[in-house]
Amino acid sequence: MADTIDIIKDKIKEVAFKKVGDTDELIKSGILSSILVVDLATILEEEFSVSIPFTEITPENFSSAELIKKYIETKTN
């Protein structure tokens, strides 16, 4: 089974058409627009069987693959 961070990076590549590293800045760099962040959150909800409230789609949770992984882990534990 693929590592959580690899799945997240694959999903980012699917929505943004860019390969990213674990700590690459996604929002400020423009890799993910506000619309793409919401699209990514929806995809991650399906992938990891979690619920991501709109109010939690924030730069603190979604500005890098590593931060997204930490956020997803809080939802799955």
C-alpha positions in Angstrom: 0.0 0.0 0.0 1.3 3.5 -0.9 2.3 5.8 1.9 -0.2 8.5 2.8 2.1 11.4 1.7 2.6 9.7 -1.7 -1.1 9.4 -2.2 -1.6 13.0 -1.3 1.1 14.1 -3.7 -0.4 12.0 -6.5 -3.8 13.7 -5.8 -2.2 17.1 -5.9 -0.6 16.2 -9.3 -4.1 15.1 -10.5 -5.7 18.5 -9.7 -2.8 20.9 -10.3 -0.9 19.0 -13.0 2.3 19.6 -11.1 4.6 17.2 -9.3 5.3 18.5 -5.7 7.6 17.6 -2.9 6.6 16.9 0.7 7.2 20.5 1.9 6.6 22.5 -1.3 4.4 25.6 -0.6 1.1 24.9 -2.5 -1.1 27.9 -1.9 1.2 31.0 -1.8 3.2 29.6 -4.8 0.0 29.3 -6.8 0.2 25.6 -7.3 -3.2 25.3 -5.7 -5.8 28.0 -6.2 -8.7 28.3 -3.8 -10.9 26.2 -6.2 -8.2 23.5 -6.6 -7.8 23.3 -2.8 -11.5 22.6 -2.4 -11.3 20.0 -5.3 -8.4 18.4 -3.6 -10.2 18.3 -0.3 -13.1 16.5 -1.9 -10.8 14.0 -3.5 -9.1 13.3 -0.2 -12.4 12.9 1.6 -13.1 10.0 -0.8 -9.6 8.6 -0.8 -9.3 8.4 3.0 -13.0 8.1 4.0 -12.9 11.3 6.1 -15.1 14.4 6.3 -13.3 17.7 5.7 -15.4 20.7 6.8 -15.1 23.8 4.6 -13.9 25.7 7.6 -10.9 23.4 8.0 -9.7 24.0 4.4 -7.1 26.5 5.5 -3.4 27.3 4.7 -2.6 25.8 8.1 -3.9 22.5 7.0 -3.4 22.6 3.2 -0.2 24.6 2.4 2.0 21.5 1.8 1.7 17.8 1.3 3.3 17.2 4.7 0.7 19.5 6.4 -2.1 17.8 4.6 -0.8 14.4 5.7 -0.8 15.6 9.3 -4.3 16.9 9.0 -5.6 13.7 7.4 -4.0 11.7 10.2 -6.0 13.7 12.8 -9.1 12.7 10.9 -8.3 9.0 10.7 -7.0 8.4 14.2 
